Amino acid sequence: MKAVVIGGGPAGYVAALSLKRLGAEVLLIEREELGGTCLNKGCIPTKTIIHSLGLLEKIKNQKIINEINYPNISVDLQTLMQKKDNVVDTQKKGLLMLLKHSGVKIIKSEAELINPQTVFLKETSEKIQADRIIIATGSKPAKLPMLSFDGKKILSSDDLWNLKKIPESITIIGAGAIGCEFAWIFHLLGSKVTLIELMPKILPMEEEDISKEVEKLFKKRKIQFYTGVRIQDLKIFDNSVQITLSNEKILTSEIVLVSVGRAFNTDCIKTSEIKLGNKKEIIVNERMQTNIENIFAAGDVIGNWLLAHVAYKEGEIAAKNAMGDNKKMDYTVIPSTIFTVTEVASVGLKEADAIQKGFNVKKGIFPFRAIGKAHVVGEIEGFIKVIADKDSDIIVGAHVVGADASELIHELAMAVKFKIKINDLKELIHSHPTLSECIGEAIKDISGEAIHKIK
């Protein structure tokens, strides 16, 4: 069986490795860099920078040094970027080694799918025949009509990696996960940050009280934001950009970041036989199969959850089914994480969605400031919220805002996945002192039994 994978990001390289381990002859085609957006321009670079800058922020907040003698620490952008590049390069070398040792053949080229069995390599004009094809070409920053990217004043998230100096001010259009993460990065760098969001709240896809908590933390740190507004006008000057909002507020900043979602990379599809959706995403079934029997697709390009860890699983499912299996992708329990002014994580249903689906909702909420470890690490902001069905006693959703939310969410994800009952989970003993004690207390709070919560 000869298989071709187009795209070397999370979905593509996992699909290639899975195909090879299942006995296929595998060719992986990537036009840019292995690892895709996640490794080169997204997850890994941003988290490296957030972690590095966050260390300085934590030291400042510990209050263990006399302010008079506090060292004047400044951030060197070039050094910070070099740290980011080192992390990315190390990961890419490891990925390349993994693929080569697994026997996956890698070609750097732009590829076009010209019919259900043929992939055309633009660099060499070679036509490659394949029994199975998996498309994993990912996505790119979406554009707005009034805000065309110029790489100088109007930037995409990709363009930010080309900055040579820290801007004095930045306006970020779109307060979703990417917008809020970059808002935090530029705040830590010392820029004046303003967020603009069309929806009524920042992080519009998150639980209502989670978004409110992040808004409170932004206000505390003087990160400005305007929600429920549109851009009425935009003017570009030599040294600034001026934006007029629908509420008549005028904002001026050195640069503007447009962060309003992603567009799907389906330009490689040169055959009309593959069905695309309204946003040019590839339509697949729950087996990751397109309307063409031997062609599968996975990752951002199918337009479902635009998350690397979801792409990993989709790539694996696509590969297994391409080799004759009958696996189905399950999207019911997907943990999502955001790294901003504090970490945000969620899994399962929001409270409003649970009510809409007919659950008899009961919930538990427990603040980090009520446990010792939060004070030990100097991060007392935020809380854990657990949502359960009163009739069945089963956890249906969980939301965390606070330190290490990205790690804590997985215990709760397992509870949702395996339909664990509240009465069973509250018997679990959490180590002390840990932040995970908050989970146990939030679980107990559902029935009013949280020990460290004032009633």
C-alpha positions as semicolon CSV with decimal commas, in nm:
position;residue;x (nm);y (nm);z (nm)
1;M;0,000;0,000;0,000
2;K;0,144;0,336;-0,106
3;A;0,023;0,637;0,093
4;V;0,090;1,008;0,047
5;V;0,039;1,262;0,325
6;I;0,021;1,628;0,221
7;G;0,125;1,851;0,512
8;G;0,380;1,791;0,789
9;G;0,203;1,957;1,083
10;P;0,056;1,773;1,385
11;A;-0,211;1,589;1,184
12;G;0,019;1,512;0,892
13;Y;0,325;1,380;1,069
14;V;0,118;1,170;1,310
15;A;-0,073;1,028;1,012
16;A;0,256;0,949;0,836
17;L;0,403;0,774;1,141
18;S;0,081;0,579;1,198
19;L;0,063;0,470;0,834
20;K;0,423;0,351;0,839
21;R;0,372;0,154;1,159
22;L;0,072;-0,013;0,996
23;G;0,285;-0,131;0,706
24;A;0,235;0,132;0,434
25;E;0,499;0,284;0,210
26;V;0,471;0,649;0,314
27;L;0,563;0,976;0,145
28;L;0,521;1,294;0,351
29;I;0,514;1,620;0,153
30;E;0,565;1,953;0,330
31;R;0,615;2,284;0,147
32;E;0,753;2,480;0,443
33;E;0,873;2,344;0,780
34;L;0,797;2,017;0,956
35;G;0,574;2,069;1,259
36;G;0,342;2,313;1,085
37;T;0,202;2,625;1,247
38;C;0,196;2,465;1,593
39;L;0,570;2,405;1,615
40;N;0,698;2,696;1,406
41;K;0,458;2,988;1,457
42;G;0,199;2,888;1,716
43;C;0,189;2,666;2,023
44;I;0,559;2,613;2,092
45;P;0,694;2,963;2,013
46;T;0,421;3,147;2,203
47;K;0,442;2,924;2,509
48;T;0,820;2,947;2,515
49;I;0,795;3,326;2,524
50;I;0,509;3,329;2,775
51;H;0,704;3,096;3,004
52;S;1,023;3,302;2,979
53;L;0,850;3,636;3,039
54;G;0,629;3,477;3,304
55;L;0,935;3,385;3,510
56;L;1,024;3,753;3,539
57;E;0,665;3,840;3,625
58;K;0,656;3,577;3,900
59;I;0,980;3,704;4,052
60;K;0,840;4,057;4,060
61;N;0,523;3,935;4,229
62;Q;0,696;3,730;4,501
63;K;0,787;4,045;4,700
64;I;1,092;3,888;4,856
65;I;1,335;4,162;4,750
66;N;1,349;4,511;4,895
67;E;1,215;4,735;4,617
68;I;1,498;4,983;4,670
69;N;1,749;4,711;4,584
70;Y;1,536;4,543;4,319
71;P;1,750;4,474;4,010
72;N;1,655;4,662;3,693
73;I;1,580;4,371;3,465
74;S;1,496;4,444;3,101
75;V;1,398;4,210;2,822
76;D;1,619;4,184;2,515
77;L;1,394;4,093;2,222
78;Q;1,675;3,938;2,019
79;T;1,779;3,711;2,306
80;L;1,418;3,615;2,373
81;M;1,366;3,526;2,007
82;Q;1,686;3,323;2,008
83;K;1,557;3,123;2,304
84;K;1,236;3,060;2,110
85;D;1,432;2,957;1,799
86;N;1,646;2,715;2,000
87;V;1,339;2,541;2,140
88;V;1,174;2,520;1,797
89;D;1,492;2,393;1,628
90;T;1,540;2,123;1,891
91;Q;1,184;2,002;1,842
92;K;1,217;2,004;1,462
93;K;1,539;1,803;1,473
94;G;1,371;1,549;1,699
95;L;1,070;1,525;1,468
96;L;1,288;1,483;1,160
97;M;1,485;1,208;1,332
98;L;1,163;1,033;1,438
99;L;1,022;1,036;1,085
100;K;1,345;0,922;0,920
101;H;1,406;0,642;1,170
102;S;1,047;0,528;1,116
103;G;1,110;0,500;0,742
104;V;0,888;0,787;0,628
105;K;1,019;0,949;0,308
106;I;1,004;1,329;0,328
107;I;0,987;1,568;0,032
108;K;0,995;1,947;0,064
109;S;0,769;2,074;-0,210
110;E;0,439;2,237;-0,281
111;A;0,191;1,967;-0,372
112;E;-0,131;1,967;-0,571
113;L;-0,396;1,698;-0,573
114;I;-0,492;1,675;-0,940
115;N;-0,710;1,364;-0,920
116;P;-0,804;1,105;-0,652
117;Q;-0,489;0,899;-0,715
118;T;-0,234;1,160;-0,824
119;V;-0,031;1,424;-0,640
120;F;0,168;1,675;-0,846
121;L;0,495;1,817;-0,707
122;K;0,533;2,175;-0,833
123;E;0,908;2,200;-0,773
124;T;0,998;1,899;-0,988
125;S;0,679;1,860;-1,200
126;E;0,671;1,498;-1,082
127;K;0,341;1,311;-1,062
128;I;0,310;1,064;-0,775
129;Q;0,053;0,787;-0,777
130;A;-0,089;0,672;-0,444
131;D;-0,338;0,415;-0,315
132;R;-0,431;0,635;-0,019
133;I;-0,397;1,011;0,029
134;I;-0,432;1,207;0,353
135;I;-0,465;1,586;0,330
136;A;-0,337;1,770;0,637
137;T;-0,251;2,113;0,500
138;G;-0,365;2,312;0,806
139;S;-0,475;2,674;0,817
140;K;-0,345;3,032;0,804
141;P;-0,446;3,363;0,965
142;A;-0,779;3,490;0,831
143;K;-0,795;3,836;0,675
144;L;-1,045;4,117;0,716
145;P;-1,146;4,330;0,413
146;M;-1,045;4,658;0,576
147;L;-0,726;4,515;0,727
148;S;-0,504;4,362;0,462
149;F;-0,176;4,235;0,605
150;D;0,123;4,448;0,505
151;G;0,379;4,301;0,745
152;K;0,463;4,647;0,879
153;K;0,162;4,815;1,040
154;I;-0,114;4,556;0,991
155;L;0,017;4,218;1,105
156;S;-0,097;3,859;1,124
157;S;0,015;3,632;1,407
158;D;0,274;3,492;1,162
159;D;0,417;3,841;1,096
160;L;0,485;3,903;1,465
161;W;0,786;3,672;1,456
162;N;0,959;3,920;1,222
163;L;0,946;4,212;1,468
164;K;1,287;4,371;1,532
165;K;1,181;4,587;1,827
166;I;0,916;4,591;2,097
167;P;0,634;4,825;1,994
168;E;0,534;5,100;2,234
169;S;0,169;5,015;2,167
170;I;-0,034;4,749;1,990
171;T;-0,403;4,710;1,909
172;I;-0,522;4,351;1,878
173;I;-0,836;4,284;1,678
174;G;-1,001;3,968;1,806
175;A;-1,001;3,864;2,172
176;G;-1,016;3,490;2,125
177;A;-0,742;3,254;2,240
178;I;-0,471;3,384;2,005
179;G;-0,557;3,749;2,064
180;C;-0,555;3,713;2,443
181;E;-0,228;3,518;2,442
182;F;-0,053;3,787;2,239
183;A;-0,213;4,057;2,456
184;W;-0,038;3,899;2,754
185;I;0,293;3,860;2,570
186;F;0,304;4,225;2,464
187;H;0,195;4,343;2,807
188;L;0,487;4,151;2,959
189;L;0,717;4,303;2,698
190;G;0,609;4,648;2,812
191;S;0,378;4,753;2,527
192;K;0,052;4,935;2,583
193;V;-0,209;4,678;2,477
194;T;-0,566;4,729;2,358
195;L;-0,802;4,448;2,255
196;I;-1,105;4,486;2,026
197;E;-1,373;4,214;2,021
198;L;-1,695;4,198;1,817
199;M;-1,863;3,962;2,065
200;P;-1,996;4,083;2,403
201;K;-1,703;3,937;2,599
202;I;-1,338;3,844;2,556
203;L;-1,269;3,472;2,510
204;P;-1,621;3,442;2,364
205;M;-1,603;3,061;2,338
206;E;-1,541;3,017;2,711
207;E;-1,777;2,987;3,009
208;E;-1,932;3,323;3,103
209;D;-1,773;3,354;3,447
210;I;-1,436;3,236;3,313
211;S;-1,437;3,524;3,063
212;K;-1,538;3,769;3,336
213;E;-1,247;3,653;3,552
214;V;-0,998;3,708;3,269
215;E;-1,151;4,050;3,199
216;K;-1,102;4,137;3,568
217;L;-0,738;4,027;3,554
218;F;-0,680;4,230;3,236
219;K;-0,828;4,540;3,400
220;K;-0,608;4,488;3,705
221;R;-0,303;4,494;3,479
222;K;-0,431;4,788;3,273
223;I;-0,476;4,587;2,954
224;Q;-0,755;4,774;2,778
225;F;-1,033;4,598;2,591
226;Y;-1,350;4,695;2,407
227;T;-1,617;4,431;2,352
228;G;-1,932;4,434;2,141
229;V;-1,781;4,685;1,896
230;R;-1,698;4,699;1,525
231;I;-1,429;4,884;1,333
232;Q;-1,580;5,181;1,154
233;D;-1,268;5,331;1,003
234;L;-0,895;5,276;0,982
235;K;-0,617;5,514;0,884
236;I;-0,250;5,426;0,846
237;F;0,012;5,694;0,909
238;D;0,393;5,682;0,894
239;N;0,433;5,598;1,263
240;S;0,090;5,482;1,375
241;V;-0,246;5,331;1,292
242;Q;-0,571;5,499;1,391
243;I;-0,887;5,294;1,439
244;T;-1,235;5,435;1,491
245;L;-1,477;5,199;1,665
246;S;-1,855;5,176;1,632
247;N;-1,885;5,336;1,977
248;E;-1,696;5,637;1,832
249;K;-1,388;5,561;2,038
250;I;-1,065;5,642;1,851
251;L;-0,761;5,422;1,918
252;T;-0,405;5,494;1,807
253;S;-0,120;5,244;1,823
254;E;0,214;5,172;1,662
255;I;0,101;4,841;1,509
256;V;-0,218;4,637;1,472
257;L;-0,248;4,259;1,506
258;V;-0,543;4,099;1,327
259;S;-0,646;3,785;1,512
260;V;-0,995;3,698;1,391
261;G;-0,969;3,327;1,319
262;R;-0,814;3,099;1,061
263;A;-0,859;3,031;0,689
264;F;-0,819;2,679;0,554
265;N;-0,534;2,574;0,324
266;T;-0,726;2,399;0,048
267;D;-0,556;2,568;-0,248
268;C;-0,369;2,243;-0,309
269;I;-0,690;2,072;-0,418
270;K;-0,710;2,106;-0,795
271;T;-0,988;1,854;-0,848
272;S;-1,355;1,944;-0,806
273;E;-1,433;1,589;-0,696
274;I;-1,355;1,660;-0,329
275;K;-1,639;1,825;-0,142
276;L;-1,559;2,151;0,040
277;G;-1,768;2,347;0,291
278;N;-1,880;2,711;0,283
279;K;-1,549;2,825;0,436
280;K;-1,340;2,611;0,198
281;E;-1,282;2,347;0,464
282;I;-1,267;1,981;0,359
283;I;-1,581;1,788;0,447
284;V;-1,511;1,454;0,617
285;N;-1,716;1,194;0,800
286;E;-1,646;1,065;1,151
287;R;-1,382;0,833;1,003
288;M;-1,190;1,134;0,862
289;Q;-1,285;1,016;0,512
290;T;-1,377;1,261;0,238
291;N;-1,645;1,192;-0,022
292;I;-1,371;1,016;-0,220
293;E;-1,316;0,666;-0,082
294;N;-0,935;0,664;-0,083
295;I;-0,883;1,024;0,034
296;F;-0,885;1,128;0,400
297;A;-0,824;1,462;0,572
298;A;-0,729;1,570;0,924
299;G;-0,630;1,873;1,130
300;D;-0,724;2,237;1,085
301;V;-0,808;2,192;0,717
302;I;-1,132;2,009;0,804
303;G;-1,249;2,305;1,013
304;N;-1,352;2,130;1,334
305;W;-1,145;2,192;1,649
306;L;-0,840;2,397;1,549
307;L;-0,619;2,245;1,817
308;A;-0,293;2,055;1,775
309;H;-0,389;1,776;2,015
310;V;-0,713;1,721;1,823
311;A;-0,513;1,715;1,499
312;Y;-0,289;1,442;1,646
313;K;-0,590;1,220;1,708
314;E;-0,753;1,300;1,374
315;G;-0,429;1,212;1,195
316;E;-0,412;0,880;1,378
317;I;-0,777;0,799;1,302
318;A;-0,734;0,894;0,935
319;A;-0,428;0,670;0,900
320;K;-0,589;0,369;1,065
321;N;-0,900;0,395;0,850
322;A;-0,692;0,448;0,536
323;M;-0,537;0,111;0,619
324;G;-0,875;-0,059;0,647
325;D;-0,979;-0,003;1,008
326;N;-1,311;0,145;1,115
327;K;-1,224;0,396;1,388
328;K;-1,448;0,693;1,466
329;M;-1,339;1,036;1,591
330;D;-1,498;1,133;1,922
331;Y;-1,521;1,510;1,983
332;T;-1,734;1,493;2,299
333;V;-1,443;1,530;2,543
334;I;-1,180;1,771;2,411
335;P;-0,977;1,968;2,667
336;S;-0,887;2,316;2,545
337;T;-0,622;2,541;2,698
338;I;-0,533;2,910;2,671
339;F;-0,215;3,071;2,808
340;T;-0,287;3,433;2,883
341;V;-0,286;3,664;3,190
342;T;-0,347;3,337;3,370
343;E;-0,414;2,994;3,224
344;V;-0,763;2,895;3,111
345;A;-0,880;2,541;3,044
346;S;-1,213;2,374;2,982
347;V;-1,366;2,040;2,892
348;G;-1,718;1,917;2,831
349;L;-2,026;2,137;2,858
350;K;-2,067;2,495;2,969
351;E;-2,335;2,553;3,231
352;A;-2,575;2,718;2,983
353;D;-2,525;2,438;2,728
354;A;-2,588;2,172;2,992
355;I;-2,916;2,341;3,087
356;Q;-3,013;2,369;2,720
357;K;-2,949;1,997;2,672
358;G;-3,192;1,920;2,953
359;F;-2,954;1,838;3,237
360;N;-3,064;1,917;3,590
361;V;-2,750;2,118;3,659
362;K;-2,565;2,140;3,986
363;K;-2,223;2,301;4,016
364;G;-1,929;2,345;4,247
365;I;-1,691;2,641;4,247
366;F;-1,374;2,671;4,449
367;P;-1,120;2,957;4,448
368;F;-0,745;2,901;4,433
369;R;-0,686;3,161;4,705
370;A;-0,843;2,923;4,959
371;I;-0,560;2,667;4,938
372;G;-0,205;2,689;5,066
373;K;-0,014;2,598;4,746
374;A;-0,162;2,896;4,560
375;H;-0,010;3,127;4,822
376;V;0,318;2,935;4,818
377;V;0,361;2,996;4,443
378;G;0,213;3,345;4,462
379;E;-0,074;3,276;4,221
380;I;-0,400;3,303;4,410
381;E;-0,625;3,433;4,132
382;G;-0,890;3,222;3,965
383;F;-1,108;2,922;4,045
384;I;-1,227;2,580;3,936
385;K;-1,586;2,521;3,830
386;V;-1,733;2,172;3,795
387;I;-2,072;2,108;3,634
388;A;-2,270;1,792;3,703
389;D;-2,611;1,643;3,632
390;K;-2,811;1,623;3,954
391;D;-3,019;1,328;3,835
392;S;-2,732;1,100;3,736
393;D;-2,463;1,251;3,964
394;I;-2,227;1,250;3,661
395;I;-1,978;1,528;3,578
396;V;-2,061;1,681;3,237
397;G;-1,821;1,976;3,224
398;A;-1,536;2,155;3,399
399;H;-1,368;2,494;3,366
400;V;-1,048;2,624;3,521
401;V;-0,902;2,974;3,529
402;G;-0,578;3,008;3,722
403;A;-0,227;2,875;3,765
404;D;-0,150;2,546;3,584
405;A;-0,505;2,518;3,446
406;S;-0,361;2,348;3,137
407;E;-0,234;2,062;3,354
408;L;-0,519;2,043;3,605
409;I;-0,791;2,003;3,341
410;H;-0,694;1,647;3,253
411;E;-0,815;1,489;3,577
412;L;-1,151;1,652;3,507
413;A;-1,140;1,549;3,140
414;M;-1,103;1,188;3,250
415;A;-1,402;1,230;3,481
416;V;-1,615;1,362;3,194
417;K;-1,488;1,100;2,948
418;F;-1,566;0,803;3,171
419;K;-1,884;0,953;3,324
420;I;-1,750;0,939;3,677
421;K;-2,000;1,014;3,953
422;I;-1,951;1,295;4,201
423;N;-1,986;1,069;4,501
424;D;-1,705;0,848;4,368
425;L;-1,467;1,127;4,270
426;K;-1,500;1,318;4,596
427;E;-1,353;1,016;4,776
428;L;-1,024;1,069;4,590
429;I;-0,750;1,209;4,816
430;H;-0,535;1,485;4,663
431;S;-0,178;1,537;4,778
432;H;-0,105;1,843;4,992
433;P;0,010;2,106;4,925
434;T;-0,091;2,106;4,556
435;L;-0,307;2,315;4,328
436;S;-0,502;1,999;4,243
437;E;-0,656;2,015;4,590
438;C;-0,886;2,276;4,433
439;I;-1,036;2,001;4,216
440;G;-1,130;1,792;4,517
441;E;-1,280;2,094;4,691
442;A;-1,476;2,201;4,381
443;I;-1,616;1,849;4,354
444;K;-1,721;1,853;4,718
445;D;-1,869;2,201;4,679
446;I;-2,134;2,057;4,446
447;S;-2,297;1,903;4,751
448;G;-2,195;2,185;4,985
449;E;-1,917;1,981;5,148
450;A;-1,607;2,185;5,054
451;I;-1,397;2,202;5,372
452;H;-1,205;2,521;5,303
453;K;-1,491;2,731;5,165
454;I;-1,688;2,974;5,379
455;K;-2,058;2,903;5,335
